[in-house]
Structure formats: C-alpha cells, structure tokens
Amino acid sequence: MLRYGTGLLIGQKMFPQATLFINVVGSFIIGMVVAYSLKSELFAANWKLFLATGICGGFTTFSAFSFENLQLIQNGKFGMFAVYIAASLLLGIVAVWAGFRLINFITQ
C-alpha cells in the first residue's frame, strides 16, 4: 500500500521516476536499519528482519523496475533505459551508504 500510494503521489511520466524514488528511499532506509542493528543488539534480530525484509522489501520493487526497463526497450528508448539502470544502481548504492553513515553519525 505504501509503494502504491507513493507511486500515485509521484506519478509516472516519460521516465519511471516513481519506482526510482521508491527504490532509492527504500535503500536509504535499509542503510539506516542495518547501521542501527549493528549498534544495538536488542534491535538487531526481530526489528531488523521486520524493517529491512518486511517493510523495505515490500516497499521497494525489483519486479516493477524490471518491467519498466522492458517497456523502455520495447519502445526503443535505449538512452532512457541506460539512464534508468545507471541511476537506479548508483543512487541506490549511494542511498544505502548515506543511510548507514547518517545512523553512525547520529549514534557516535
């Protein structure tokens, strides 16, 4: 529901920005969850599983990402396809790192 609602708020134009946004935000949150779970043994087990796998896993979407890339290829939008793949990977990795660093900075 959270993913669907976020997608409606952002909308889809020529570029699949809603899925990109959702996946980057989910990556940021997973970075925070993992960093915090490493700092707190009480948090580590059940909360990490619930937040990282349950919430973030349900919020982010690889299947939509894959389907949108297929649509871009089928529509001959090869440049947009390359940008979407690169942006998703790079921004996702940067978002995980930023979330991880944020929690480490806050909990020092």
Residue, then its C-alpha position, 0 to 999 in steps of 0.5 A: m500500500l505504501r509503494y502504491g500510494t507513493g507511486l500515485l503521489i509521484g506519478q509516472k511520466m516519460f521516465p519511471q521516476a516513481t519506482l526510482f524514488i521508491n527504490v532509492v528511499g527504500s535503500f536509504i532506509i535499509g542503510m539506516v536499519v542495518a547501521y542501527s542493528l549493528k549498534s544495538e543488539l536488542f534491535a538487531a534480530n526481530w526489528k531488523l528482519f521486520l524493517a529491512t525484509g518486511i517493510c523495505g522489501g515490500f516497499t521497494t520493487f525489483s519486479a516493477f523496475s524490471f518491467e519498466n526497463l522492458q517497456l523502455i526497450q520495447n519502445g526503443k528508448f535505449g538512452m532512457f533505459a541506460v539512464y534508468i539502470a545507471a541511476s537506479l544502481l548508483l543512487g541506490i548504492v549511494a542511498v544505502w551508504a548515506g543511510f548507514r553513515l547518517i545512523n553512525f553519525i547520529t549514534q557516535 
